[in-house]
Every structure is written in structure tokens, then in C-alpha cells.
């Protein structure tokens, strides 16, 4: 029998407190073992400690459900300095949250749609076929069409404050003194958007009406069946990234799907000033006819035109190899480098920003990029970020949040392409960037 979901602050606080005590005990035990062991065993002990701590965190995520799992997703993108063990276990947690019981699902649908599932749908599968981070998804039939019914876990909105407090408390230990307030605030804003399924429904409709790509499939929304806690859309038939890769697809197939994602990221960013900002593999459905389904539009980033103009100008300058002082000036305009004498600004740029520049621009430098050959791209990228943060941790807060969000999301897509061993043609993306610049300078 499933445990009841802890909804109140006190109930969730108990889970969090218990978790932190377990983590503390595990880390203390690991530290003691390291003190008493030989040098060659220390790394193995540390790995085991991370493994045990990750399991404790995942167990707590499963008990808390919802917001904590979504926070974990955001943390994977935002804080790659966490040990790889944590990232791997958090990744497994996305679809491993145990489902809520059938009676509760019926109750939520009754409250939201004024009828029980069997009264509204011709058929309704009470066993969820998938888990969204803030709820679970059921297959149903409605007016002869197969639909996906996303039902939000109860008490989600009320738990954001409590859960963010837990995450901040835990991350401050792993972040080793880094200023993460801006990051916490950003995740907080995205969460409050994502707990409102009306907001997501509007996002789906916006993308459905504006994305023009022959191989992109975006579901239809059923507005009459969608509320802030229930979202009904057309069901997209296909397989997950994991199943796609298990089928041992040809290189041309890998390239095809990765190219769709790559081109869509740049076209929506520069033409719609919006991106699907959650590159979780579960959000992409690989369809048999070469089409790619996009789902879960809760995390959409809408970008300010003025910022995007500066961002685009900067990235084109980097791709074209503009002089260093020009690059430094543009970063200063984005308030990522403090105005000072040019030598001080150059020094900060070289130490803190340039390594990250290289990471994000590397893919766009040439007309083609082979993630199969550069199979250590994401590992190298995360190590670069970690190295930069170690050098000057007090500078992390200076990074423009919009800039960080876009580049972190792009890095998330690059990590997917690496998993796919895909080869990317970057020419269309660069054409979109140049066209946008041309519009602004016309």
C-alpha cells in the first residue's frame, strides 16, 4: 500500500529532517572510514559514500513526490558541480516516482472536471503510463481519440516553499560557499509556473500555432478538460530516447532526430523568443515516420528582445573571432563583468568567462560537429564549469540569469546529442542567428 503523500509543511519537514540526519550520518561514517583507510582506498570509500547519500536523497524524493523531483531536474542542469553519482541517481528518479493510488486520482479528476473518469472518458486506464515530475499521466479515450491525462500530485503548490528550503540547505553544503541565491530564485519562478497547468496549456497552444517544422509533432490541447491541476492533450505514439537507442538505430536516424532538436532550439529562440527549456529525455517521443513529438511544456523560457539582441551579437562575435576587448565590452554590457580598468576586466574574462565561452561556442565554430567523436563533451563541459567555480566562487552571482539559463539549456541538449552519438549540421542555426542580427540592424 502506498504511503500517503506528505502535504503539510510539518509532514514534509519531518521527511526532510529525517533525510538530512541520514545524510549527515552517512557522510560522518564515510569521513571516519577515510581517516582510517590507506590512500588507495580513500577514493573507493568516497564513491560509496556518494552512492549511499544519493540513494537517501532519491528515497526522500519518492516520498515527497512532485516538486522535489522537478527541483532535482533543474539542479542537474544548474549545478553540474554535484558529484556524478548524484546526477546519475537523480536522472533515474525522473520516471521512478511511485504512482499515487487510484482512489486519489479519481477524487482529483472529480474535483477538477466535475465528474469521475468513467463519466468523462470512454475509457480511462487507472495505471499511469508515465510520470511527469509534478504528477502522473494516464491514457484515456475521449470522443474516439486517444488522449493523455496529466494529473497533478495534491498539495504541490503549497509544498514549493518547504521543498526549496530543503534543497537550498542541502545545496549550500555541496556548493562549498558559492552564492546560489540567484539560482534558487530562478528555479522558484519556474516551479510556480509549472504547477499551473493552465499556463502549460497556453504554452502548448502557442508552440502548436507558431512552430513550423515538418517533423515536429506537438499535441492538441482539450481546453474543456484542462484546469490548473489536470491537463488533457492528444496522445503521441512513439518510443523514449532509451528505447530508441536500444533499437540500435542507424547513424542517419540518430543525426536526423538530433538535427530536429538542434534546429528547433535556435529557430524558436530567435523567431519566437521562446524555448522548450527542459531537455529531459522523457520530453521527446521518437516516432516511426521520422517525426519527433515534443511534450511537457511546463518549463518554457520567454526571452526579452533586448537581451536576445545582446546575446546574439555576443555569440556571433565569438563565432567570428572578434577581438578580445570587444568581447569584454559586450560582457560588461550584460553586467557579467564589472566596469573597471581594461586590464582588470580582461583578467576576469580570461579566468572566469572565456573557458565557458569555448564550451558553448565550440559546437558552432564549424559547419558540422560530431558528438560521437567528442564523446566526452558534457563531461569536459561540467569539469570546465567546476574548474571556473573553484577559481573564483564569489563571481558566480555576477552571471546574467538569462544568459546562464539559455546556455545551460543548450548544454542539456548537447548532452542528449552526445548520448545519441549524433553529428550536427550547424549552418541553419547560424543562418537564423545572422538573420536575427540583420533584422536588428536594418
C-alpha positions as CSV (number, residue, x, y, z in Angstrom):
1,X,0.0,0.0,0.0
2,X,1.3,3.5,-0.9
3,X,2.3,5.9,1.8
4,X,0.1,9.0,1.9
5,X,1.8,12.0,0.3
6,X,3.1,14.4,2.9
7,X,1.2,17.6,2.1
8,X,1.5,19.9,5.1
9,X,4.7,21.8,5.9
10,X,5.1,19.9,9.1
11,X,4.7,16.5,7.4
12,X,7.2,17.4,4.6
13,X,9.5,18.9,7.2
14,X,9.7,15.6,9.0
15,X,10.7,13.8,5.8
16,X,13.3,16.5,5.1
17,X,14.7,16.4,8.7
18,X,14.9,12.6,8.7
19,X,16.7,12.8,5.3
20,X,19.3,15.3,6.5
21,X,20.0,13.3,9.6
22,X,20.6,10.2,7.4
23,X,22.8,12.1,5.1
24,X,24.8,13.5,8.0
25,X,25.3,10.1,9.5
26,X,26.4,8.6,6.2
27,X,28.9,11.3,5.5
28,X,30.3,11.1,9.0
29,X,30.7,7.4,8.7
30,X,32.4,7.8,5.3
31,X,34.8,10.5,6.7
32,X,35.8,8.2,9.6
33,X,36.5,5.3,7.2
34,X,38.6,7.6,5.1
35,X,40.7,8.6,8.1
36,X,41.4,5.0,9.0
37,X,42.0,3.7,5.5
38,X,45.0,3.6,3.2
39,X,45.3,6.2,0.4
40,X,44.4,3.8,-2.3
41,X,41.1,3.0,-0.7
42,X,40.0,6.6,0.0
43,X,38.5,7.2,-3.4
44,X,36.5,4.0,-3.3
45,X,35.1,5.0,0.1
46,X,34.2,8.4,-1.1
47,X,32.4,6.9,-4.1
48,X,30.5,4.6,-1.8
49,X,29.5,7.5,0.4
50,X,28.2,9.5,-2.6
51,X,26.3,6.3,-3.7
52,X,24.7,5.9,-0.3
53,X,23.8,9.6,0.0
54,X,22.3,9.6,-3.4
55,X,20.1,6.7,-2.5
56,X,18.9,8.5,0.6
57,X,18.0,11.6,-1.5
58,X,16.2,9.6,-4.1
59,X,14.2,7.8,-1.4
60,X,13.1,11.2,0.0
61,X,12.2,12.4,-3.4
62,X,10.0,9.4,-3.9
63,X,8.3,10.0,-0.6
64,X,7.8,13.8,-1.2
65,X,6.9,13.4,-4.8
66,X,6.4,16.2,-7.3
67,X,8.2,19.5,-6.6
68,X,11.4,17.8,-5.2
69,X,11.8,15.7,-8.3
70,X,11.3,18.8,-10.5
71,X,13.9,20.7,-8.4
72,X,16.2,17.8,-8.9
73,X,15.8,18.1,-12.7
74,X,16.6,21.8,-12.5
75,X,19.6,21.1,-10.3
76,X,21.0,18.6,-12.8
77,X,21.2,21.5,-15.4
78,X,22.1,24.2,-13.0
79,X,24.6,22.7,-10.7
80,X,26.8,20.3,-12.5
81,X,29.4,20.5,-9.7
82,X,27.4,17.9,-7.8
83,X,29.2,14.5,-7.8
84,X,28.3,12.4,-10.9
85,X,26.8,9.7,-8.6
86,X,24.1,12.2,-7.6
87,X,23.4,13.3,-11.1
88,X,23.0,9.7,-12.3
89,X,20.7,8.7,-9.4
90,X,18.6,11.9,-9.8
91,X,18.3,11.1,-13.5
92,X,16.9,7.7,-12.7
93,X,14.4,9.3,-10.3
94,X,12.6,11.2,-13.1
95,X,10.4,8.2,-14.0
96,X,10.8,6.2,-10.8
97,X,8.4,8.1,-8.5
98,X,5.8,5.6,-7.3
99,X,2.3,6.4,-8.5
100,X,-0.4,7.8,-6.3
101,X,-3.3,5.5,-5.7
102,X,-6.4,5.1,-7.9
103,X,-8.9,6.5,-5.4
104,X,-6.9,9.7,-5.1
105,X,-6.7,10.1,-8.9
106,X,-10.5,9.7,-9.2
107,X,-11.0,12.2,-6.4
108,X,-8.8,14.8,-8.1
109,X,-10.5,14.4,-11.5
110,X,-13.9,14.6,-9.9
111,X,-12.9,17.9,-8.2
112,X,-11.3,19.4,-11.3
113,X,-13.6,18.2,-14.1
114,X,-16.9,17.7,-12.1
115,X,-17.1,14.1,-13.0
116,X,-15.3,10.8,-12.3
117,X,-13.0,9.4,-15.1
118,X,-15.6,6.8,-16.2
119,X,-18.2,9.6,-16.6
120,X,-16.0,11.9,-18.7
121,X,-13.9,9.4,-20.8
122,X,-15.0,6.4,-22.8
123,X,-12.1,4.5,-21.3
124,X,-9.6,5.5,-18.6
125,X,-6.5,3.5,-17.7
126,X,-6.1,3.8,-13.9
127,X,-2.5,2.6,-14.2
128,X,-0.3,5.6,-15.3
129,X,1.8,5.0,-18.4
130,X,4.3,7.8,-17.4
131,X,5.2,10.1,-14.6
132,X,5.6,13.9,-15.0
133,X,7.7,15.5,-12.4
134,X,4.7,17.2,-10.8
135,X,2.1,14.5,-11.5
136,X,1.4,11.3,-13.4
137,X,0.0,10.6,-16.9
138,X,-2.9,8.3,-17.8
139,X,-4.1,7.1,-21.2
140,X,-7.8,7.5,-22.0
141,X,-10.3,7.7,-24.8
142,X,-12.3,10.8,-25.4
143,X,-14.7,11.3,-28.3
144,X,-13.0,8.5,-30.2
145,X,-9.5,9.9,-29.7
146,X,-6.6,8.6,-27.6
147,X,-5.6,11.2,-25.1
148,X,-3.0,11.7,-22.3
149,X,-4.4,12.9,-19.0
150,X,-1.9,14.5,-16.7
151,X,-3.0,14.8,-13.1
152,X,-1.0,16.9,-10.6
153,X,0.0,15.5,-7.3
154,X,-2.1,17.0,-4.4
155,X,-0.6,19.8,-2.4
156,X,2.2,20.5,-4.9
157,X,1.9,24.3,-4.9
158,X,1.8,24.5,-1.2
159,X,5.0,22.4,-0.9
160,X,7.3,24.6,-3.1
161,X,8.4,26.9,-0.3
162,X,9.2,24.0,2.1
163,X,11.0,21.9,-0.5
164,X,13.0,24.8,-1.9
165,X,14.2,25.4,1.7
166,X,15.4,21.8,1.9
167,X,17.1,22.0,-1.4
168,X,18.9,25.2,-0.6
169,X,20.0,23.8,2.7
170,X,21.5,20.7,1.0
171,X,23.0,22.5,-2.0
172,X,24.8,25.0,0.2
173,X,26.8,22.1,1.6
174,X,27.7,20.8,-1.9
175,X,28.3,24.2,-3.4
176,X,31.1,24.9,-1.0
177,X,30.3,28.6,-0.3
178,X,29.1,29.6,-3.7
179,X,26.4,32.2,-3.9
180,X,23.4,30.2,-5.2
181,X,20.6,32.6,-4.2
182,X,20.0,33.7,-7.8
183,X,19.8,30.1,-8.9
184,X,17.3,29.2,-6.2
185,X,15.2,32.2,-7.2
186,X,15.2,31.2,-10.8
187,X,14.1,27.6,-10.0
188,X,11.5,29.0,-7.7
189,X,10.0,31.1,-10.5
190,X,9.9,28.2,-13.0
191,X,8.2,26.0,-10.4
192,X,5.3,28.4,-9.7
193,X,4.7,28.5,-13.4
194,X,4.8,24.7,-13.8
195,X,2.3,24.0,-11.0
196,X,-0.3,25.9,-13.1
197,X,-1.4,23.6,-15.9
198,X,-3.4,26.5,-17.4
199,X,0.0,28.1,-18.0
200,X,1.3,24.9,-19.6
201,X,-1.8,24.6,-21.8
202,X,-1.3,28.1,-23.1
203,X,2.4,27.2,-23.8
204,X,1.3,24.2,-25.8
205,X,-1.2,26.2,-27.8
206,X,1.4,28.9,-28.5
207,X,4.0,26.4,-29.8
208,X,1.4,24.4,-31.7
209,X,0.3,27.6,-33.6
210,X,3.8,29.0,-34.2
211,X,6.4,26.2,-34.6
212,X,6.7,25.4,-38.3
213,X,8.7,22.2,-38.8
214,X,7.7,19.3,-41.0
215,X,9.0,16.7,-38.5
216,X,7.9,18.3,-35.2
217,X,4.7,17.0,-33.6
218,X,3.1,19.0,-30.8
219,X,-0.1,17.6,-29.1
220,X,-3.5,19.2,-29.3
221,X,-4.9,20.6,-26.0
222,X,-8.5,19.9,-24.9
223,X,-9.3,23.2,-23.2
224,X,-12.7,21.9,-21.9
225,X,-10.9,19.2,-19.9
226,X,-7.9,21.2,-18.7
227,X,-7.6,23.1,-15.4
228,X,-4.8,24.2,-13.2
229,X,-4.4,20.6,-11.9
230,X,-5.5,18.4,-14.8
231,X,-4.2,18.7,-18.4
232,X,-5.6,16.7,-21.3
233,X,-3.9,16.5,-24.7
234,X,-3.7,14.2,-27.7
235,X,-1.6,11.1,-27.1
236,X,1.6,10.9,-29.2
237,X,2.6,7.3,-30.2
238,X,6.3,6.6,-30.2
239,X,9.2,5.5,-28.0
240,X,11.5,7.1,-25.5
241,X,15.1,8.0,-26.2
242,X,16.3,4.9,-24.2
243,X,14.2,2.6,-26.3
244,X,15.2,4.4,-29.5
245,X,18.9,3.8,-28.7
246,X,18.2,0.2,-27.6
247,X,16.9,-0.4,-31.1
248,X,20.4,0.3,-32.4
249,X,19.3,3.0,-35.0
250,X,21.5,3.8,-38.0
251,X,23.7,6.9,-37.8
252,X,21.4,8.7,-40.2
253,X,18.5,8.2,-37.8
254,X,20.5,9.5,-34.9
255,X,21.6,12.5,-36.8
256,X,18.0,13.1,-38.1
257,X,16.4,13.4,-34.7
258,X,19.2,15.3,-33.1
259,X,19.1,17.8,-36.0
260,X,15.4,18.4,-35.4
261,X,16.1,19.3,-31.8
262,X,19.1,21.5,-32.6
263,X,17.4,23.4,-35.4
264,X,14.2,23.8,-33.3
265,X,16.1,25.2,-30.3
266,X,17.6,28.0,-32.5
267,X,14.5,28.7,-34.6
268,X,12.2,29.1,-31.6
269,X,14.7,31.1,-29.7
270,X,15.3,33.7,-32.5
271,X,11.9,33.6,-34.2
272,X,9.5,33.1,-31.3
273,X,11.8,34.4,-28.5
274,X,10.9,31.3,-26.5
275,X,12.5,27.8,-26.0
276,X,11.4,24.5,-24.7
277,X,13.7,24.7,-21.7
278,X,13.5,21.2,-20.2
279,X,15.8,18.9,-22.2
280,X,14.8,15.9,-20.1
281,X,15.0,12.8,-22.4
282,X,11.4,11.9,-21.3
283,X,10.0,15.0,-23.1
284,X,10.8,13.7,-26.6
285,X,8.9,11.0,-28.4
286,X,10.7,9.2,-31.2
287,X,8.1,8.4,-33.8
288,X,8.4,5.7,-36.6
289,X,7.8,8.1,-39.5
290,X,10.9,10.2,-38.7
291,X,8.9,12.7,-36.7
292,X,9.7,13.8,-33.2
293,X,7.0,14.5,-30.6
294,X,7.5,17.3,-28.1
295,X,5.7,17.0,-24.8
296,X,5.7,18.7,-21.3
297,X,5.6,22.5,-21.9
298,X,5.6,23.5,-18.3
299,X,9.1,24.8,-18.5
300,X,9.1,27.4,-21.3
301,X,11.5,30.3,-21.3
302,X,10.3,33.5,-22.9
303,X,13.2,35.8,-23.7
304,X,13.3,39.6,-23.7
305,X,14.1,41.1,-27.1
306,X,16.7,43.5,-25.9
307,X,18.6,40.8,-24.0
308,X,18.3,38.4,-27.0
309,X,19.8,41.1,-29.3
310,X,22.8,41.4,-27.0
311,X,23.1,37.6,-26.6
312,X,23.0,37.1,-30.3
313,X,25.5,39.8,-31.1
314,X,27.9,38.4,-28.5
315,X,27.7,34.8,-29.8
316,X,28.2,35.9,-33.4
317,X,31.2,37.9,-32.3
318,X,32.6,34.8,-30.5
319,X,32.0,32.6,-33.5
320,X,33.7,35.1,-35.9
321,X,36.6,35.5,-33.5
322,X,36.2,39.2,-32.7
323,X,39.0,41.0,-30.7
324,X,39.1,40.2,-27.0
325,X,38.4,43.8,-25.9
326,X,35.2,43.9,-28.0
327,X,34.1,40.6,-26.3
328,X,34.9,42.0,-22.9
329,X,32.9,45.2,-23.6
330,X,29.9,43.1,-24.6
331,X,30.0,41.1,-21.4
332,X,30.3,44.3,-19.4
333,X,27.1,45.5,-21.1
334,X,25.4,42.3,-19.9
335,X,26.7,43.2,-16.4
336,X,28.7,39.9,-16.2
337,X,32.0,41.9,-15.9
338,X,32.3,44.8,-13.5
339,X,33.3,48.1,-15.2
340,X,36.9,48.7,-14.3
341,X,40.2,49.3,-16.0
342,X,40.7,47.2,-19.1
343,X,43.4,45.0,-17.6
344,X,41.3,44.0,-14.7
345,X,38.3,43.3,-17.0
346,X,40.5,41.2,-19.3
347,X,41.9,39.2,-16.4
348,X,38.4,38.4,-15.1
349,X,37.2,37.5,-18.6
350,X,40.2,35.1,-19.2
351,X,39.9,33.4,-15.9
352,X,36.1,33.1,-15.4
353,X,34.2,33.6,-18.7
354,X,36.5,32.6,-21.6
355,X,36.6,28.9,-20.6
356,X,32.8,28.8,-20.7
357,X,32.8,30.7,-24.0
358,X,34.9,28.0,-25.5
359,X,32.5,25.4,-24.3
360,X,29.3,26.9,-25.7
361,X,30.8,28.2,-29.0
362,X,32.8,25.1,-29.8
363,X,29.9,23.4,-31.5
364,X,29.0,26.4,-33.6
365,X,32.6,27.2,-34.8
366,X,32.4,24.8,-37.7
367,X,29.6,23.8,-40.1
368,X,29.5,20.3,-38.7
369,X,30.1,18.9,-35.2
370,X,30.4,15.2,-34.3
371,X,29.2,14.4,-30.8
372,X,30.2,10.8,-31.4
373,X,33.9,11.8,-31.8
374,X,33.6,14.3,-28.9
375,X,32.0,11.7,-26.7
376,X,33.4,13.4,-23.6
377,X,31.9,16.8,-24.4
378,X,29.5,17.0,-21.5
379,X,32.0,15.6,-19.0
380,X,34.5,18.2,-20.2
381,X,31.9,20.9,-20.1
382,X,30.9,20.1,-16.5
383,X,34.6,19.9,-15.5
384,X,35.2,23.3,-17.1
385,X,32.3,24.8,-15.1
386,X,33.6,23.2,-11.9
387,X,37.1,24.5,-12.5
388,X,35.8,28.0,-13.1
389,X,33.7,27.9,-9.9
390,X,36.6,26.7,-7.9
391,X,38.8,29.5,-9.1
392,X,36.5,32.3,-8.2
393,X,33.4,31.2,-6.4
394,X,32.3,34.6,-5.4
395,X,31.9,35.6,-9.0
396,X,29.1,33.1,-9.8
397,X,26.4,35.5,-8.8
398,X,27.5,38.0,-11.4
399,X,26.4,35.8,-14.3
400,X,23.4,37.2,-16.1
401,X,20.5,34.8,-15.3
402,X,19.0,34.9,-18.8
403,X,22.4,34.1,-20.3
404,X,23.0,31.2,-17.8
405,X,19.5,29.8,-18.4
406,X,19.9,29.7,-22.2
407,X,23.4,28.3,-22.2
408,X,22.6,25.7,-19.5
409,X,19.6,24.5,-21.5
410,X,21.7,24.3,-24.7
411,X,24.3,22.3,-22.8
412,X,21.4,20.0,-21.7
413,X,20.6,19.4,-25.4
414,X,24.2,18.8,-26.2
415,X,24.3,16.2,-23.6
416,X,21.4,14.4,-25.3
417,X,23.2,14.6,-28.7
418,X,26.2,13.0,-27.0
419,X,24.1,10.1,-25.8
420,X,22.9,9.7,-29.3
421,X,26.4,9.9,-30.8
422,X,24.9,12.3,-33.3
423,X,26.5,14.5,-36.0
424,X,25.1,18.0,-36.2
425,X,24.9,20.5,-39.2
426,X,25.2,23.9,-37.6
427,X,24.6,26.0,-40.8
428,X,20.9,26.5,-40.4
429,X,21.3,27.7,-36.7
430,X,23.9,30.2,-37.7
431,X,21.7,31.5,-40.6
432,X,18.9,32.1,-38.1
433,X,21.3,34.0,-35.8
434,X,22.6,36.1,-38.7
435,X,19.1,36.9,-39.9
436,X,18.0,38.0,-36.5
437,X,21.0,40.3,-36.3
438,X,20.2,41.6,-39.7
439,X,16.7,42.5,-38.6
440,X,18.0,44.4,-35.6
441,X,20.5,46.4,-37.7
442,X,18.2,47.0,-40.6
